[in-house]
Amino acid sequence: MDYAVFKTGGKQYRVKPGDTLDVELLTAPVDSITEFGEVLALSDGGEVTIGSPLVEGAKVTAQVLSHYKDRKLMVYKYKAKTRYRRKRGHRQTYTRLQIRDIELSKPSATRRRASSAAVPAAADGGEETN
């Protein structure tokens, strides 16, 4: 696969195998392998597959490298003439991932439902009458 577009943490990312990217904090432990099934688009040798809304059977596999907090951002609130002033700091948490593989498994054959004639007559829990 050339690249994939997948969604996590409310954002969309375009990745290819070997990429390193930072996403919203995940609960997976460090050095574990995690899979993302919400693949929106795939490119394989110039052929682009776009899901509606997702590509069936596609997944992106990544290894969790680390968890960290970003630098502190200061948030000021101020209203004139009312003595209202607030100063707060915020540090966003991120997970650093390394993309391992992009897979597309072929959808399996559609399953057929058993016809109603194949169901035994006593399946409804009542006694059989002769």
FENWOHU-V411492 format. One record per pair of residues at least 24 apart in sequence whose C-alpha atoms are under 8 Angstrom apart, sorted by the first residue. I is the first residue (numbers start at 1). J is the second residue. Records with the same first field share a line. If there is no record, write none. Layout:
I = J, J
This chain:
1 = 42, 43, 44, 45, 102, 103
2 = 42, 43, 44, 45, 46
3 = 42, 43, 44, 102
4 = 39, 40, 41, 42, 43, 60, 102
5 = 39, 40, 41, 42
6 = 36, 37, 38, 39, 40, 41, 60
7 = 36, 38, 39, 40
8 = 36, 38
15 = 99
16 = 99, 101, 102
17 = 99, 100, 101, 102
18 = 98, 99, 100
19 = 98, 99
20 = 96, 97, 98, 99
21 = 96, 97, 98
22 = 94, 95, 96, 97
23 = 94, 95, 96, 97
24 = 93, 94, 95
25 = 67, 93, 94, 95
26 = 94, 95
28 = 64
29 = 64
30 = 64, 65, 66, 67
31 = 63, 64, 65, 66
32 = 63, 64
33 = 61, 62, 63, 64
34 = 61, 62, 63, 64
35 = 59, 60, 61, 62
36 = 60, 61
56 = 107
57 = 104, 105, 106, 107
58 = 102, 103, 104, 105
59 = 102, 103, 104
60 = 99, 100, 101, 102, 103
61 = 99, 100, 101, 102, 103
62 = 97, 98, 99, 100, 101
63 = 97, 98, 99, 100
64 = 95, 96, 97, 98
65 = 95, 96, 97, 98
66 = 95, 96, 97
67 = 93, 94, 95, 96
68 = 93, 94, 95, 96
69 = 93, 94
70 = 94
